[in-house]
Amino acid sequence: MKYHRGGACTLVASAWVLPATARSVDHDAPPPYCSFDMSARGVPPVSDPTRLKGYGLSSVLAVVRHGARAPCAQVSCWPGFTSDLDWGCDYNDLSAPLSALNNKSEPWTLFEKTATERDGTPPGMCVLGQLLPEGLAQHEANGDALRAAYVGDNPAVASLVKKREVLAPGDFFFRSSDLPRTIASGQQLASAFLRESLPRRVKWHAPNLGSDYIYGDPAACPKLALWQQDIYTGASFEAWNDSPSVQDVISEVNSAVGGEFPWELPDLEGPTLDCLMVNRCIRGGLPGVSPELFDKATQLVYAREAWKLNAIINSTASGWSKLAMVRLVLQNQKRFQTISPQSAT
């Protein structure tokens, strides 16, 4: 947050995956990753409001993940695994003819894009990785929390937008990856957050997915690929990865599910996390895997990702993460300078 006189808002909806640090104490309770209890995601009030006397809130940057989704790939999580869950087929989108958009005219007809079940996706699913109704509800709650913190005459933190104030296009900036689930998540949050303060027509920035730098993509950045390889082939990582504390957990999970579980490197947040979290959050668990073993397995995934994200490279802490994020961070800094008025104090 930035405090001085004036007002502006920036929202970036991101699919960036950060390592979880919260550890579930109650093994029987759903992990924080599931985000069942959205009341825990609120914005805390300012501890000492007197320190803000004479200042106004000029801008807020919100970075969010997409909401609950279906699996991103058709993966066999264990021998005989079948995805027998009905994910629902609610994937749709509304669009207008480009001629109407280019001419800034209101279209007479909106087209609803729908999808039907297709080969290669689990039963009841139209699109791999599609946003679920629970995901929309999560971002409705996120938007409500931001609204309670920053909108109106007496919000919990400070007033960014007056109630029923209509914002100008230069007062906000929305940015996401070009994945339907991140766009839908961000738009649900933005609508709940700002409601009637948003203009009728709003620009949503979503660069081409193949060249977008919102992801830390080793395939697009040779240095990231080189560092990632160095990290995962380094002596310290290999010693840790081969240690009994790691291999015993892998063996226990493989034995519990009756075969090989996907523990592939380096994309641990892909099928590994999908098989763990999707089945835990939606099914309630994995066959044969106790809550205690599930907790150890997820902490192992987080720890292995942390080796990359927190690695010290060329004397720089979290060097891989900083290089992966630098373009996005710099763009956000420029955006704040563009939409935020200069401080008078």
Residue pairs with C-beta under 8 A, 6 or more apart in sequence:
1 57
1 59
1 60
1 61
1 157
1 158
2 57
2 58
2 59
2 336
2 340
3 52
3 55
3 56
3 57
3 58
3 158
4 55
4 56
4 58
4 340
4 341
4 342
4 343
4 344
4 345
5 55
5 56
5 58
5 341
5 343
5 344
6 56
6 58
6 340
6 341
7 56
7 57
7 58
7 59
7 160
7 161
7 171
8 58
8 59
8 160
8 170
8 171
8 172
8 336
8 339
8 340
8 341
9 59
9 60
9 150
9 160
9 161
9 167
9 171
9 172
9 194
10 59
10 60
10 61
10 62
10 172
10 173
10 332
10 335
10 336
10 339
11 61
11 62
11 64
11 172
11 173
11 174
11 175
11 186
11 189
11 190
11 193
12 61
12 62
12 63
12 64
12 174
12 175
12 176
12 186
12 214
12 328
12 332
13 64
13 66
13 174
13 175
13 176
13 177
13 182
13 183
13 185
13 186
13 187
13 189
14 63
14 64
14 65
14 176
14 177
14 182
14 214
15 65
15 66
15 176
15 177
15 179
15 181
15 182
15 214
15 215
16 63
16 65
16 214
16 215
16 216
16 325
17 65
17 269
17 305
18 309
19 302
19 305
19 306
19 309
19 310
20 32
20 33
20 298
20 302
21 302
22 32
23 295
23 299
24 30
24 31
24 32
24 295
27 290
27 291
27 292
27 294
27 295
28 291
30 36
30 280
30 281
31 277
31 280
31 281
31 295
31 298
32 40
33 277
33 281
33 298
34 68
34 277
34 280
34 281
35 41
35 67
35 68
35 138
36 281
38 137
38 138
38 141
38 142
38 145
39 141
41 141
41 142
41 145
42 145
42 148
42 149
43 145
43 146
43 148
43 149
43 150
43 156
43 157
45 149
45 156
45 157
46 52
46 157
46 158
52 158
54 345
55 345
56 158
56 159
57 150
57 157
57 158
57 159
57 160
58 340
58 341
58 343
59 160
59 336
59 339
59 340
60 146
60 150
60 160
61 332
61 336
62 146
62 189
62 193
64 139
64 142
64 185
64 186
64 189
65 185
66 131
66 135
66 179
66 181
66 182
66 184
66 185
67 131
67 132
67 134
67 135
67 136
67 137
67 138
67 139
67 181
67 184
67 185
67 188
68 131
68 132
68 134
68 135
68 138
68 281
69 129
69 130
69 131
69 132
69 135
69 181
70 87
70 122
70 125
70 127
70 128
70 129
70 130
70 132
70 278
71 83
71 122
71 128
71 129
71 274
71 278
72 128
72 129
72 270
72 274
73 128
73 270
73 271
73 274
74 83
74 120
74 121
74 122
74 128
75 262
75 271
75 274
75 275
76 262
77 257
77 261
77 262
77 271
77 274
77 275
77 279
77 286
78 257
78 258
78 259
78 260
78 261
78 275
78 286
78 287
79 257
79 258
79 259
79 260
80 258
83 122
83 123
83 125
84 122
84 123
85 122
85 123
85 124
85 282
85 283
86 123
86 124
87 122
87 124
87 125
87 130
87 132
88 124
88 125
88 132
88 133
89 115
89 116
89 117
89 124
89 125
89 126
90 130
90 133
91 114
91 115
91 126
91 127
91 130
91 131
91 180
92 112
92 113
92 114
92 115
93 112
93 113
93 180
94 110
94 111
94 112
94 113
95 110
95 111
95 113
96 107
96 109
96 110
96 111
97 107
97 109
97 111
100 106
100 107
100 108
101 107
104 201
114 126
115 126
115 127
116 126
117 123
117 124
117 125
117 126
118 126
120 128
121 127
121 128
127 180
129 179
129 181
130 180
130 181
131 180
131 181
131 184
131 185
135 181
135 184
135 185
136 184
136 185
136 188
138 185
139 185
139 186
139 188
139 189
139 192
140 188
140 189
140 192
141 192
142 189
142 192
142 193
143 188
143 189
143 190
143 191
143 192
143 193
143 194
144 192
144 193
146 189
146 192
146 193
147 155
147 192
147 193
147 194
147 195
148 155
148 156
149 155
149 156
149 157
150 157
150 158
150 159
150 160
150 161
150 193
151 159
151 160
151 161
151 162
151 163
151 193
151 194
151 197
152 159
152 161
152 162
152 163
153 159
153 162
153 163
161 167
161 194
161 197
164 196
164 197
165 197
166 196
166 197
166 198
166 199
167 194
167 197
167 198
167 199
168 199
169 199
169 202
169 203
170 338
170 339
171 339
172 194
172 198
172 202
172 339
173 205
173 335
173 339
174 186
174 187
174 190
174 202
174 203
174 204
174 205
175 204
175 205
175 206
175 214
176 182
176 183
176 185
176 186
176 204
176 205
176 206
176 214
177 183
177 206
177 207
177 209
177 212
177 214
177 215
178 206
178 207
178 208
178 209
178 212
179 209
183 204
183 206
186 204
187 204
190 198
190 202
191 198
207 214
211 220
213 220
213 327
213 328
214 328
215 324
216 224
216 320
216 321
216 323
216 324
216 325
217 224
217 324
218 224
218 225
218 228
219 225
221 323
221 324
223 323
224 320
224 323
224 324
227 311
227 313
227 319
227 320
227 323
228 266
228 308
228 320
231 237
231 307
231 308
231 311
231 320
232 265
232 266
232 307
232 308
237 307
240 246
240 307
241 304
246 300
249 293
249 296
249 297
249 300
250 261
250 263
250 300
252 293
252 296
253 261
253 289
253 293
253 297
254 260
254 261
256 286
256 287
256 288
256 289
256 290
256 293
257 286
257 287
257 288
257 289
258 287
258 288
261 272
261 275
262 271
262 272
262 275
263 272
264 270
264 271
264 272
265 304
266 308
268 301
268 304
268 305
269 301
269 305
272 301
273 301
275 286
276 286
276 294
276 297
276 298
276 301
277 298
279 285
279 286
280 286
280 294
285 291
285 294
286 294
289 297
308 320
308 321
309 318
309 320
309 321
310 317
310 318
310 321
311 318
311 319
311 320
312 318
312 319
313 319
313 320
316 322
